[in-house]
Amino acid sequence: FQKHEFFVDMTCEGCSNAVTRVLHRLGGVQFDIDLPNKKVCIDSEHSVDTLLETLKKTGKNASYLGEKSAQ
C-alpha cells in the first residue's frame, strides 16, 4: 500500500469523526488522524485523487501533502 499524507482543516473531535466516517465508507483504507497538526495519514491502494475527493466530502479544506515513506 502507498502511504499518503493529507492536510485536512480539522478543528475538533467532530471534524476528525467526519473524516473517519467518509474514509470508512470508502473502504480499503487504514489511516491515522493527527488532529493537533491537522494531518491525515492514509494507507491505501486508492488513487490520491479518490482519497482527496473523499476527504473533501467532509466539507473541510483538504490538500495532498505527499507520500509518506514507510518507517
All heavy atoms as TSV, in Angstrom:
chain	resi	resn	atom	element	x	y	z
A	1	PHE	N	N	0.845	-1.204	0.000
A	1	PHE	CA	C	0.000	0.000	0.000
A	1	PHE	C	C	0.873	1.244	0.000
A	1	PHE	O	O	1.943	1.266	0.582
A	1	PHE	CB	C	-0.866	0.036	1.265
A	1	PHE	CG	C	-2.059	-0.867	1.189
A	1	PHE	CD1	C	-2.307	-1.632	0.050
A	1	PHE	CD2	C	-2.941	-0.961	2.250
A	1	PHE	CE1	C	-3.414	-2.451	-0.014
A	1	PHE	CE2	C	-4.050	-1.781	2.190
A	1	PHE	CZ	C	-4.285	-2.528	1.049
A	2	GLN	N	N	0.369	2.298	-0.623
A	2	GLN	CA	C	1.037	3.594	-0.560
A	2	GLN	C	C	0.576	4.293	0.709
A	2	GLN	O	O	-0.590	4.185	1.085
A	2	GLN	CB	C	0.633	4.466	-1.749
A	2	GLN	CG	C	1.249	4.068	-3.062
A	2	GLN	CD	C	2.767	4.098	-3.042
A	2	GLN	OE1	O	3.385	3.247	-3.590
A	2	GLN	NE2	N	3.378	5.071	-2.395
A	3	LYS	N	N	1.486	4.996	1.328
A	3	LYS	CA	C	1.124	5.824	2.479
A	3	LYS	C	C	1.092	7.265	1.988
A	3	LYS	O	O	2.077	7.749	1.444
A	3	LYS	CB	C	2.197	5.693	3.560
A	3	LYS	CG	C	1.751	4.952	4.801
A	3	LYS	CD	C	2.848	5.088	5.834
A	3	LYS	CE	C	2.531	4.621	7.226
A	3	LYS	NZ	N	1.231	4.131	7.556
A	4	HIS	N	N	-0.040	7.900	2.149
A	4	HIS	CA	C	-0.184	9.282	1.699
A	4	HIS	C	C	-0.529	10.178	2.870
A	4	HIS	O	O	-1.262	9.765	3.764
A	4	HIS	CB	C	-1.306	9.392	0.657
A	4	HIS	CG	C	-1.030	8.601	-0.580
A	4	HIS	ND1	N	-0.024	8.919	-1.465
A	4	HIS	CD2	C	-1.635	7.513	-1.077
A	4	HIS	CE1	C	-0.034	8.045	-2.456
A	4	HIS	NE2	N	-0.995	7.176	-2.237
A	5	GLU	N	N	-0.013	11.395	2.826
A	5	GLU	CA	C	-0.308	12.344	3.888
A	5	GLU	C	C	-1.122	13.502	3.332
A	5	GLU	O	O	-0.798	14.057	2.280
A	5	GLU	CB	C	0.994	12.856	4.496
A	5	GLU	CG	C	0.793	13.438	5.862
A	5	GLU	CD	C	2.114	13.622	6.597
A	5	GLU	OE1	O	3.118	13.963	5.948
A	5	GLU	OE2	O	2.134	13.417	7.805
A	6	PHE	N	N	-2.195	13.832	4.039
A	6	PHE	CA	C	-3.081	14.910	3.624
A	6	PHE	C	C	-3.248	15.922	4.739
A	6	PHE	O	O	-3.210	15.573	5.915
A	6	PHE	CB	C	-4.485	14.365	3.287
A	6	PHE	CG	C	-4.500	13.450	2.100
A	6	PHE	CD1	C	-4.256	12.095	2.254
A	6	PHE	CD2	C	-4.758	13.935	0.827
A	6	PHE	CE1	C	-4.267	11.241	1.167
A	6	PHE	CE2	C	-4.769	13.089	-0.267
A	6	PHE	CZ	C	-4.524	11.745	-0.104
A	7	PHE	N	N	-3.444	17.173	4.333
A	7	PHE	CA	C	-3.811	18.206	5.287
A	7	PHE	C	C	-5.332	18.294	5.234
A	7	PHE	O	O	-5.914	18.328	4.151
A	7	PHE	CB	C	-3.215	19.555	4.853
A	7	PHE	CG	C	-3.835	20.718	5.581
A	7	PHE	CD1	C	-3.391	21.079	6.844
A	7	PHE	CD2	C	-4.880	21.430	5.010
A	7	PHE	CE1	C	-3.975	22.143	7.518
A	7	PHE	CE2	C	-5.471	22.495	5.684
A	7	PHE	CZ	C	-5.012	22.848	6.946
A	8	VAL	N	N	-5.983	18.273	6.398
A	8	VAL	CA	C	-7.427	18.478	6.457
A	8	VAL	C	C	-7.676	19.492	7.563
A	8	VAL	O	O	-7.186	19.338	8.678
A	8	VAL	CB	C	-8.210	17.174	6.761
A	8	VAL	CG1	C	-9.709	17.442	6.755
A	8	VAL	CG2	C	-7.874	16.096	5.741
A	9	ASP	N	N	-8.398	20.547	7.246
A	9	ASP	CA	C	-8.624	21.624	8.200
A	9	ASP	C	C	-9.605	21.215	9.298
A	9	ASP	O	O	-10.759	21.634	9.308
A	9	ASP	CB	C	-9.124	22.871	7.454
A	9	ASP	CG	C	-8.978	24.118	8.311
A	9	ASP	OD1	O	-8.277	24.050	9.342
A	9	ASP	OD2	O	-9.571	25.153	7.948
A	10	MET	N	N	-9.122	20.386	10.219
A	10	MET	CA	C	-9.952	19.876	11.311
A	10	MET	C	C	-9.692	20.712	12.562
A	10	MET	O	O	-8.548	20.983	12.890
A	10	MET	CB	C	-9.591	18.423	11.621
A	10	MET	CG	C	-9.709	17.482	10.453
A	10	MET	SD	S	-9.086	15.826	10.873
A	10	MET	CE	C	-7.308	16.086	10.870
A	11	THR	N	N	-10.756	21.094	13.232
A	11	THR	CA	C	-10.589	21.924	14.422
A	11	THR	C	C	-11.036	21.216	15.693
A	11	THR	O	O	-10.740	21.664	16.783
A	11	THR	CB	C	-11.393	23.231	14.277
A	11	THR	OG1	O	-12.733	22.886	13.892
A	11	THR	CG2	C	-10.781	24.133	13.224
A	12	CYS	N	N	-11.783	20.135	15.548
A	12	CYS	CA	C	-12.313	19.469	16.741
A	12	CYS	C	C	-12.527	17.976	16.502
A	12	CYS	O	O	-12.348	17.475	15.394
A	12	CYS	CB	C	-13.646	20.109	17.129
A	12	CYS	SG	S	-14.923	19.885	15.869
A	13	GLU	N	N	-12.976	17.318	17.555
A	13	GLU	CA	C	-13.284	15.897	17.512
A	13	GLU	C	C	-14.332	15.598	16.440
A	13	GLU	O	O	-14.263	14.596	15.754
A	13	GLU	CB	C	-13.827	15.510	18.894
A	13	GLU	CG	C	-13.674	14.054	19.260
A	13	GLU	CD	C	-12.231	13.583	19.321
A	13	GLU	OE1	O	-11.336	14.367	19.693
A	13	GLU	OE2	O	-12.006	12.426	18.974
A	14	GLY	N	N	-15.314	16.484	16.300
A	14	GLY	CA	C	-16.371	16.310	15.297
A	14	GLY	C	C	-15.803	16.246	13.889
A	14	GLY	O	O	-16.256	15.466	13.054
A	15	CYS	N	N	-14.787	17.085	13.643
A	15	CYS	CA	C	-14.133	17.104	12.325
A	15	CYS	C	C	-13.439	15.773	12.055
A	15	CYS	O	O	-13.555	15.208	10.971
A	15	CYS	CB	C	-13.090	18.212	12.262
A	15	CYS	SG	S	-13.721	19.865	12.524
A	16	SER	N	N	-12.697	15.292	13.053
A	16	SER	CA	C	-11.977	14.036	12.854
A	16	SER	C	C	-12.960	12.875	12.725
A	16	SER	O	O	-12.710	11.930	11.984
A	16	SER	CB	C	-10.946	13.794	13.951
A	16	SER	OG	O	-11.552	13.649	15.203
A	17	ASN	N	N	-14.114	12.966	13.401
A	17	ASN	CA	C	-15.142	11.929	13.245
A	17	ASN	C	C	-15.705	11.930	11.832
A	17	ASN	O	O	-15.991	10.871	11.275
A	17	ASN	CB	C	-16.284	12.140	14.249
A	17	ASN	CG	C	-15.860	11.828	15.672
A	17	ASN	OD1	O	-14.858	11.165	15.897
A	17	ASN	ND2	N	-16.612	12.326	16.632
A	18	ALA	N	N	-15.859	13.105	11.246
A	18	ALA	CA	C	-16.353	13.218	9.870
A	18	ALA	C	C	-15.366	12.562	8.912
A	18	ALA	O	O	-15.757	11.833	7.995
A	18	ALA	CB	C	-16.570	14.685	9.502
A	19	VAL	N	N	-14.085	12.797	9.136
A	19	VAL	CA	C	-13.034	12.187	8.310
A	19	VAL	C	C	-13.091	10.661	8.447
A	19	VAL	O	O	-13.061	9.942	7.455
A	19	VAL	CB	C	-11.629	12.717	8.716
A	19	VAL	CG1	C	-10.529	11.901	8.051
A	19	VAL	CG2	C	-11.497	14.189	8.365
A	20	THR	N	N	-13.211	10.195	9.686
A	20	THR	CA	C	-13.313	8.755	9.937
A	20	THR	C	C	-14.502	8.155	9.188
A	20	THR	O	O	-14.373	7.118	8.541
A	20	THR	CB	C	-13.466	8.485	11.455
A	20	THR	OG1	O	-12.310	9.021	12.114
A	20	THR	CG2	C	-13.566	7.003	11.750
A	21	ARG	N	N	-15.638	8.841	9.248
A	21	ARG	CA	C	-16.858	8.363	8.570
A	21	ARG	C	C	-16.680	8.214	7.070
A	21	ARG	O	O	-16.990	7.172	6.503
A	21	ARG	CB	C	-18.030	9.321	8.838
A	21	ARG	CG	C	-19.000	8.836	9.886
A	21	ARG	CD	C	-20.344	9.563	9.833
A	21	ARG	NE	N	-20.241	11.000	9.620
A	21	ARG	CZ	C	-20.000	11.899	10.575
A	21	ARG	NH1	N	-19.808	11.520	11.821
A	21	ARG	NH2	N	-19.929	13.182	10.276
A	22	VAL	N	N	-16.182	9.268	6.408
A	22	VAL	CA	C	-16.059	9.198	4.944
A	22	VAL	C	C	-15.024	8.164	4.514
A	22	VAL	O	O	-15.210	7.497	3.495
A	22	VAL	CB	C	-15.753	10.579	4.289
A	22	VAL	CG1	C	-16.914	11.533	4.485
A	22	VAL	CG2	C	-14.444	11.169	4.756
A	23	LEU	N	N	-13.950	8.002	5.293
A	23	LEU	CA	C	-12.925	7.016	4.934
A	23	LEU	C	C	-13.438	5.589	5.138
A	23	LEU	O	O	-13.140	4.709	4.338
A	23	LEU	CB	C	-11.641	7.261	5.716
A	23	LEU	CG	C	-10.850	8.502	5.290
A	23	LEU	CD1	C	-9.668	8.732	6.210
A	23	LEU	CD2	C	-10.387	8.402	3.837
A	24	HIS	N	N	-14.219	5.365	6.194
A	24	HIS	CA	C	-14.804	4.038	6.410
A	24	HIS	C	C	-15.768	3.692	5.282
A	24	HIS	O	O	-15.829	2.546	4.843
A	24	HIS	CB	C	-15.532	3.959	7.755
A	24	HIS	CG	C	-14.605	3.652	8.893
A	24	HIS	ND1	N	-13.744	2.574	8.889
A	24	HIS	CD2	C	-14.398	4.289	10.070
A	24	HIS	CE1	C	-13.048	2.571	10.018
A	24	HIS	NE2	N	-13.422	3.605	10.748
A	25	ARG	N	N	-16.509	4.693	4.821
A	25	ARG	CA	C	-17.466	4.477	3.741
A	25	ARG	C	C	-16.738	4.099	2.446
A	25	ARG	O	O	-17.218	3.270	1.686
A	25	ARG	CB	C	-18.306	5.741	3.528
A	25	ARG	CG	C	-19.681	5.452	2.952
A	25	ARG	CD	C	-20.563	6.683	2.948
A	25	ARG	NE	N	-20.882	7.114	4.309
A	25	ARG	CZ	C	-21.114	8.386	4.667
A	25	ARG	NH1	N	-21.035	9.352	3.771
A	25	ARG	NH2	N	-21.408	8.691	5.906
A	26	LEU	N	N	-15.593	4.724	2.209
A	26	LEU	CA	C	-14.787	4.422	1.027
A	26	LEU	C	C	-14.273	2.982	1.102
A	26	LEU	O	O	-14.307	2.250	0.120
A	26	LEU	CB	C	-13.618	5.402	0.923
A	26	LEU	CG	C	-12.636	5.207	-0.218
A	26	LEU	CD1	C	-13.316	5.421	-1.561
A	26	LEU	CD2	C	-11.465	6.150	-0.068
A	27	GLY	N	N	-13.808	2.589	2.276
A	27	GLY	CA	C	-13.305	1.231	2.459
A	27	GLY	C	C	-11.909	1.029	1.897
A	27	GLY	O	O	-11.433	1.824	1.093
A	28	GLY	N	N	-11.268	-0.049	2.323
A	28	GLY	CA	C	-9.936	-0.384	1.823
A	28	GLY	C	C	-8.862	0.595	2.246
A	28	GLY	O	O	-7.888	0.785	1.528
A	29	VAL	N	N	-9.076	1.253	3.383
A	29	VAL	CA	C	-8.085	2.218	3.862
A	29	VAL	C	C	-7.738	1.961	5.320
A	29	VAL	O	O	-8.556	1.497	6.095
A	29	VAL	CB	C	-8.594	3.682	3.734
A	29	VAL	CG1	C	-8.751	4.081	2.289
A	29	VAL	CG2	C	-9.901	3.882	4.489
A	30	GLN	N	N	-6.502	2.267	5.665
A	30	GLN	CA	C	-6.071	2.302	7.059
A	30	GLN	C	C	-5.552	3.709	7.229
A	30	GLN	O	O	-4.863	4.226	6.352
A	30	GLN	CB	C	-4.947	1.310	7.307
A	30	GLN	CG	C	-5.417	-0.109	7.443
A	30	GLN	CD	C	-4.266	-1.017	7.816
A	30	GLN	OE1	O	-3.231	-1.023	7.160
A	30	GLN	NE2	N	-4.430	-1.774	8.881
A	31	PHE	N	N	-5.898	4.347	8.332
A	31	PHE	CA	C	-5.485	5.747	8.468
A	31	PHE	C	C	-5.251	6.153	9.912
A	31	PHE	O	O	-5.748	5.523	10.840
A	31	PHE	CB	C	-6.526	6.670	7.833
A	31	PHE	CG	C	-7.911	6.502	8.412
A	31	PHE	CD1	C	-8.349	7.307	9.460
A	31	PHE	CD2	C	-8.772	5.539	7.912
A	31	PHE	CE1	C	-9.606	7.141	10.003
A	31	PHE	CE2	C	-10.038	5.369	8.441
A	31	PHE	CZ	C	-10.457	6.178	9.498
A	32	ASP	N	N	-4.450	7.195	10.055
A	32	ASP	CA	C	-4.180	7.816	11.352
A	32	ASP	C	C	-4.551	9.280	11.222
A	32	ASP	O	O	-4.183	9.921	10.235
A	32	ASP	CB	C	-2.690	7.742	11.694
A	32	ASP	CG	C	-2.276	6.338	12.069
A	32	ASP	OD1	O	-2.976	5.726	12.892
A	32	ASP	OD2	O	-1.267	5.870	11.521
A	33	ILE	N	N	-5.268	9.773	12.219
A	33	ILE	CA	C	-5.638	11.187	12.217
A	33	ILE	C	C	-4.820	11.901	13.281
A	33	ILE	O	O	-4.788	11.491	14.431
A	33	ILE	CB	C	-7.144	11.360	12.483
A	33	ILE	CG1	C	-7.948	10.733	11.340
A	33	ILE	CG2	C	-7.485	12.842	12.626
A	33	ILE	CD1	C	-9.445	10.728	11.548
A	34	ASP	N	N	-4.124	12.947	12.851
A	34	ASP	CA	C	-3.337	13.773	13.760
A	34	ASP	C	C	-4.070	15.110	13.862
A	34	ASP	O	O	-3.832	16.028	13.076
A	34	ASP	CB	C	-1.932	13.937	13.172
A	34	ASP	CG	C	-1.040	14.806	14.050
A	34	ASP	OD1	O	-1.544	15.408	15.018
A	34	ASP	OD2	O	0.157	14.892	13.736
A	35	LEU	N	N	-5.007	15.180	14.808
A	35	LEU	CA	C	-5.860	16.365	14.941
A	35	LEU	C	C	-5.092	17.653	15.235
A	35	LEU	O	O	-5.311	18.658	14.558
A	35	LEU	CB	C	-6.946	16.101	15.996
A	35	LEU	CG	C	-8.059	17.134	16.146
A	35	LEU	CD1	C	-8.757	17.412	14.828
A	35	LEU	CD2	C	-9.071	16.689	17.184
A	36	PRO	N	N	-4.154	17.660	16.212
A	36	PRO	CA	C	-3.437	18.917	16.501
A	36	PRO	C	C	-2.707	19.492	15.294
A	36	PRO	O	O	-2.661	20.704	15.114
A	36	PRO	CB	C	-2.447	18.520	17.594
A	36	PRO	CG	C	-2.979	17.263	18.176
A	36	PRO	CD	C	-3.753	16.567	17.099
A	37	ASN	N	N	-2.153	18.626	14.459
A	37	ASN	CA	C	-1.418	19.094	13.279
A	37	ASN	C	C	-2.261	19.087	12.007
A	37	ASN	O	O	-1.759	19.377	10.918
A	37	ASN	CB	C	-0.155	18.260	13.073
A	37	ASN	CG	C	0.828	18.458	14.216
A	37	ASN	OD1	O	1.122	19.580	14.604
A	37	ASN	ND2	N	1.302	17.368	14.782
A	38	LYS	N	N	-3.536	18.732	12.146
A	38	LYS	CA	C	-4.477	18.741	11.020
A	38	LYS	C	C	-4.003	17.875	9.859
A	38	LYS	O	O	-4.083	18.266	8.699
A	38	LYS	CB	C	-4.738	20.182	10.533
A	38	LYS	CG	C	-5.273	21.057	11.633
A	38	LYS	CD	C	-5.636	22.423	11.120
A	38	LYS	CE	C	-6.226	23.267	12.246
A	38	LYS	NZ	N	-6.811	24.500	11.774
A	39	LYS	N	N	-3.476	16.696	10.202
A	39	LYS	CA	C	-2.987	15.791	9.159
A	39	LYS	C	C	-3.689	14.447	9.233
A	39	LYS	O	O	-4.030	13.976	10.318
A	39	LYS	CB	C	-1.488	15.558	9.317
A	39	LYS	CG	C	-0.657	16.741	8.893
A	39	LYS	CD	C	0.805	16.418	9.013
A	39	LYS	CE	C	1.664	17.625	8.688
A	39	LYS	NZ	N	3.050	17.392	9.064
A	40	VAL	N	N	-3.871	13.855	8.060
A	40	VAL	CA	C	-4.421	12.510	7.982
A	40	VAL	C	C	-3.451	11.700	7.142
A	40	VAL	O	O	-3.118	12.080	6.021
A	40	VAL	CB	C	-5.830	12.500	7.322
A	40	VAL	CG1	C	-6.389	11.086	7.287
A	40	VAL	CG2	C	-6.775	13.424	8.074
A	41	CYS	N	N	-2.969	10.600	7.713
A	41	CYS	CA	C	-2.049	9.728	7.001
A	41	CYS	C	C	-2.831	8.480	6.600
A	41	CYS	O	O	-3.406	7.806	7.450
A	41	CYS	CB	C	-0.884	9.380	7.911
A	41	CYS	SG	S	0.371	8.450	7.037
A	42	ILE	N	N	-2.891	8.214	5.310
A	42	ILE	CA	C	-3.719	7.118	4.795
A	42	ILE	C	C	-2.886	6.070	4.072
A	42	ILE	O	O	-2.046	6.389	3.237
A	42	ILE	CB	C	-4.795	7.666	3.826
A	42	ILE	CG1	C	-5.607	8.774	4.496
A	42	ILE	CG2	C	-5.710	6.538	3.345
A	42	ILE	CD1	C	-6.614	9.438	3.593
A	43	ASP	N	N	-3.155	4.821	4.415
A	43	ASP	CA	C	-2.566	3.653	3.779
A	43	ASP	C	C	-3.612	3.082	2.845
A	43	ASP	O	O	-4.644	2.608	3.324
A	43	ASP	CB	C	-2.347	2.589	4.867
A	43	ASP	CG	C	-0.893	2.304	5.073
A	43	ASP	OD1	O	-0.081	2.793	4.279
A	43	ASP	OD2	O	-0.579	1.583	6.033
A	44	SER	N	N	-3.390	3.132	1.540
A	44	SER	CA	C	-4.450	2.686	0.647
A	44	SER	C	C	-3.958	2.422	-0.761
A	44	SER	O	O	-2.930	2.943	-1.177
A	44	SER	CB	C	-5.526	3.775	0.602
A	44	SER	OG	O	-6.494	3.470	-0.347
A	45	GLU	N	N	-4.730	1.635	-1.498
A	45	GLU	CA	C	-4.428	1.413	-2.908
A	45	GLU	C	C	-5.246	2.361	-3.783
A	45	GLU	O	O	-5.073	2.400	-4.985
A	45	GLU	CB	C	-4.738	-0.041	-3.287
A	45	GLU	CG	C	-3.692	-1.010	-2.761
A	45	GLU	CD	C	-3.952	-2.446	-3.171
A	45	GLU	OE1	O	-5.106	-2.773	-3.509
A	45	GLU	OE2	O	-3.005	-3.239	-3.141
A	46	HIS	N	N	-6.136	3.121	-3.152
A	46	HIS	CA	C	-6.916	4.111	-3.910
A	46	HIS	C	C	-5.979	5.198	-4.428
A	46	HIS	O	O	-4.936	5.457	-3.840
A	46	HIS	CB	C	-7.979	4.772	-3.021
A	46	HIS	CG	C	-9.079	3.848	-2.610
A	46	HIS	ND1	N	-10.020	3.375	-3.491
A	46	HIS	CD2	C	-9.382	3.317	-1.407
A	46	HIS	CE1	C	-10.855	2.584	-2.838
A	46	HIS	NE2	N	-10.485	2.531	-1.568
A	47	SER	N	N	-6.386	5.875	-5.499
A	47	SER	CA	C	-5.573	6.954	-6.041
A	47	SER	C	C	-5.646	8.165	-5.120
A	47	SER	O	O	-6.590	8.310	-4.329
A	47	SER	CB	C	-6.071	7.352	-7.430
A	47	SER	OG	O	-7.322	8.011	-7.319
A	48	VAL	N	N	-4.661	9.036	-5.230
A	48	VAL	CA	C	-4.626	10.261	-4.439
A	48	VAL	C	C	-5.883	11.083	-4.721
A	48	VAL	O	O	-6.489	11.628	-3.806
A	48	VAL	CB	C	-3.351	11.083	-4.772
A	48	VAL	CG1	C	-3.429	12.473	-4.166
A	48	VAL	CG2	C	-2.126	10.346	-4.271
A	49	ASP	N	N	-6.287	11.151	-5.982
A	49	ASP	CA	C	-7.483	11.910	-6.358
A	49	ASP	C	C	-8.719	11.391	-5.626
A	49	ASP	O	O	-9.516	12.167	-5.107
A	49	ASP	CB	C	-7.727	11.844	-7.872
A	49	ASP	CG	C	-6.677	12.625	-8.657
A	49	ASP	OD1	O	-5.993	13.470	-8.043
A	49	ASP	OD2	O	-6.554	12.394	-9.858
A	50	THR	N	N	-8.873	10.070	-5.604
A	50	THR	CA	C	-10.018	9.458	-4.921
A	50	THR	C	C	-9.997	9.796	-3.439
A	50	THR	O	O	-11.023	10.179	-2.861
A	50	THR	CB	C	-9.988	7.923	-5.101
A	50	THR	OG1	O	-10.017	7.626	-6.489
A	50	THR	CG2	C	-11.175	7.263	-4.415
A	51	LEU	N	N	-8.831	9.679	-2.826
A	51	LEU	CA	C	-8.708	9.959	-1.397
A	51	LEU	C	C	-8.997	11.427	-1.099
A	51	LEU	O	O	-9.702	11.750	-0.143
A	51	LEU	CB	C	-7.308	9.584	-0.905
A	51	LEU	CG	C	-6.968	8.096	-0.979
A	51	LEU	CD1	C	-5.499	7.868	-0.675
A	51	LEU	CD2	C	-7.840	7.280	-0.029
A	52	LEU	N	N	-8.492	12.314	-1.961
A	52	LEU	CA	C	-8.701	13.744	-1.753
A	52	LEU	C	C	-10.179	14.105	-1.910
A	52	LEU	O	O	-10.741	14.835	-1.096
A	52	LEU	CB	C	-7.834	14.542	-2.733
A	52	LEU	CG	C	-7.662	16.028	-2.430
A	52	LEU	CD1	C	-7.157	16.260	-1.018
A	52	LEU	CD2	C	-6.724	16.668	-3.436
A	53	GLU	N	N	-10.816	13.553	-2.953
A	53	GLU	CA	C	-12.249	13.802	-3.159
A	53	GLU	C	C	-13.045	13.323	-1.948
A	53	GLU	O	O	-13.986	13.984	-1.511
A	53	GLU	CB	C	-12.760	13.073	-4.409
A	53	GLU	CG	C	-12.393	13.756	-5.711
A	53	GLU	CD	C	-12.709	15.239	-5.721
A	53	GLU	OE1	O	-13.886	15.606	-5.473
A	53	GLU	OE2	O	-11.787	16.046	-5.956
A	54	THR	N	N	-12.660	12.155	-1.417
A	54	THR	CA	C	-13.339	11.592	-0.258
A	54	THR	C	C	-13.185	12.511	0.952
A	54	THR	O	O	-14.161	12.804	1.645
A	54	THR	CB	C	-12.780	10.191	0.057
A	54	THR	OG1	O	-12.967	9.367	-1.092
A	54	THR	CG2	C	-13.492	9.561	1.239
A	55	LEU	N	N	-11.968	12.996	1.191
A	55	LEU	CA	C	-11.729	13.887	2.321
A	55	LEU	C	C	-12.504	15.195	2.179
A	55	LEU	O	O	-12.973	15.761	3.159
A	55	LEU	CB	C	-10.232	14.179	2.473
A	55	LEU	CG	C	-9.387	12.996	2.952
A	55	LEU	CD1	C	-7.910	13.334	2.847
A	55	LEU	CD2	C	-9.737	12.610	4.379
A	56	LYS	N	N	-12.668	15.660	0.930
A	56	LYS	CA	C	-13.388	16.918	0.698
A	56	LYS	C	C	-14.878	16.775	0.970
A	56	LYS	O	O	-15.571	17.765	1.181
A	56	LYS	CB	C	-13.141	17.424	-0.727
A	56	LYS	CG	C	-11.752	18.014	-0.874
A	56	LYS	CD	C	-11.507	18.562	-2.261
A	56	LYS	CE	C	-10.137	19.230	-2.334
A	56	LYS	NZ	N	-9.794	19.610	-3.706
A	57	LYS	N	N	-15.375	15.527	0.986
A	57	LYS	CA	C	-16.795	15.294	1.298
A	57	LYS	C	C	-17.129	15.701	2.723
A	57	LYS	O	O	-18.296	15.856	3.063
A	57	LYS	CB	C	-17.170	13.820	1.085
A	57	LYS	CG	C	-17.274	13.444	-0.374
A	57	LYS	CD	C	-17.626	11.983	-0.524
A	57	LYS	CE	C	-17.577	11.581	-2.001
A	57	LYS	NZ	N	-17.576	10.133	-2.160
A	58	THR	N	N	-16.114	15.886	3.557
A	58	THR	CA	C	-16.354	16.319	4.933
A	58	THR	C	C	-16.727	17.799	4.955
A	58	THR	O	O	-17.169	18.315	5.969
A	58	THR	CB	C	-15.097	16.143	5.816
A	58	THR	OG1	O	-14.027	16.911	5.233
A	58	THR	CG2	C	-14.693	14.683	5.923
A	59	GLY	N	N	-16.517	18.496	3.840
A	59	GLY	CA	C	-16.784	19.929	3.792
A	59	GLY	C	C	-15.594	20.738	4.295
A	59	GLY	O	O	-15.636	21.960	4.347
A	60	LYS	N	N	-14.521	20.031	4.643
A	60	LYS	CA	C	-13.316	20.703	5.139
A	60	LYS	C	C	-12.357	20.959	3.997
A	60	LYS	O	O	-12.364	20.256	2.994
A	60	LYS	CB	C	-12.589	19.826	6.183
A	60	LYS	CG	C	-13.432	19.444	7.365
A	60	LYS	CD	C	-13.537	20.597	8.324
A	60	LYS	CE	C	-14.671	20.372	9.296
A	60	LYS	NZ	N	-15.334	21.620	9.645
A	61	ASN	N	N	-11.510	21.947	4.181
A	61	ASN	CA	C	-10.457	22.236	3.230
A	61	ASN	C	C	-9.443	21.089	3.336
A	61	ASN	O	O	-8.988	20.787	4.428
A	61	ASN	CB	C	-9.825	23.570	3.624
A	61	ASN	CG	C	-8.896	24.099	2.565
A	61	ASN	OD1	O	-8.659	23.438	1.558
A	61	ASN	ND2	N	-8.383	25.275	2.783
A	62	ALA	N	N	-9.146	20.432	2.215
A	62	ALA	CA	C	-8.201	19.321	2.245
A	62	ALA	C	C	-7.198	19.453	1.108
A	62	ALA	O	O	-7.543	19.917	0.030
A	62	ALA	CB	C	-8.961	17.995	2.106
A	63	SER	N	N	-5.966	19.059	1.376
A	63	SER	CA	C	-4.959	19.078	0.307
A	63	SER	C	C	-3.960	17.940	0.519
A	63	SER	O	O	-3.786	17.443	1.635
A	63	SER	CB	C	-4.249	20.425	0.263
A	63	SER	OG	O	-3.666	20.712	1.512
A	64	TYR	N	N	-3.319	17.582	-0.577
A	64	TYR	CA	C	-2.361	16.468	-0.560
A	64	TYR	C	C	-0.986	16.995	-0.173
A	64	TYR	O	O	-0.497	17.949	-0.763
A	64	TYR	CB	C	-2.329	15.835	-1.946
A	64	TYR	CG	C	-1.419	14.632	-2.052
A	64	TYR	CD1	C	-1.535	13.563	-1.170
A	64	TYR	CD2	C	-0.448	14.559	-3.053
A	64	TYR	CE1	C	-0.707	12.457	-1.270
A	64	TYR	CE2	C	0.379	13.459	-3.169
A	64	TYR	CZ	C	0.238	12.411	-2.273
A	64	TYR	OH	O	1.063	11.319	-2.367
A	65	LEU	N	N	-0.385	16.375	0.830
A	65	LEU	CA	C	0.942	16.809	1.281
A	65	LEU	C	C	2.067	15.998	0.641
A	65	LEU	O	O	3.176	16.465	0.537
A	65	LEU	CB	C	1.047	16.705	2.804
A	65	LEU	CG	C	0.114	17.626	3.598
A	65	LEU	CD1	C	0.212	17.307	5.079
A	65	LEU	CD2	C	0.447	19.087	3.343
A	66	GLY	N	N	1.761	14.781	0.254
A	66	GLY	CA	C	2.782	13.964	-0.389
A	66	GLY	C	C	2.831	12.559	0.163
A	66	GLY	O	O	2.095	12.211	1.077
A	67	GLU	N	N	3.713	11.766	-0.446
A	67	GLU	CA	C	3.867	10.383	0.003
A	67	GLU	C	C	4.651	10.354	1.288
A	67	GLU	O	O	5.574	11.146	1.478
A	67	GLU	CB	C	4.630	9.585	-1.058
A	67	GLU	CG	C	3.699	8.839	-1.975
A	67	GLU	CD	C	4.482	8.043	-3.012
A	67	GLU	OE1	O	5.429	7.338	-2.627
A	67	GLU	OE2	O	4.138	8.160	-4.192
A	68	LYS	N	N	4.275	9.462	2.149
A	68	LYS	CA	C	4.996	9.305	3.403
A	68	LYS	C	C	5.803	8.018	3.277
A	68	LYS	O	O	5.267	7.001	2.902
A	68	LYS	CB	C	3.993	9.211	4.551
A	68	LYS	CG	C	4.567	9.636	5.877
A	68	LYS	CD	C	3.419	9.746	6.857
A	68	LYS	CE	C	3.893	9.624	8.278
A	68	LYS	NZ	N	4.501	10.831	8.802
A	69	SER	N	N	7.075	8.110	3.552
A	69	SER	CA	C	7.897	6.916	3.447
A	69	SER	C	C	7.573	5.979	4.609
A	69	SER	O	O	7.368	6.437	5.734
A	69	SER	CB	C	9.380	7.295	3.446
A	69	SER	OG	O	9.664	8.052	4.584
A	70	ALA	N	N	7.497	4.713	4.313
A	70	ALA	CA	C	7.194	3.716	5.348
A	70	ALA	C	C	8.352	3.628	6.322
A	70	ALA	O	O	9.499	3.535	5.905
A	70	ALA	CB	C	6.924	2.367	4.697
A	71	GLN	N	N	8.046	3.652	7.594
A	71	GLN	CA	C	9.098	3.592	8.604
A	71	GLN	C	C	9.230	2.200	9.180
A	71	GLN	O	O	8.243	1.555	9.399
A	71	GLN	CB	C	8.816	4.576	9.738
A	71	GLN	CG	C	9.506	5.905	9.498
A	71	GLN	CD	C	8.516	7.057	9.430
A	71	GLN	OE1	O	7.459	6.990	10.005
A	71	GLN	NE2	N	8.877	8.079	8.678
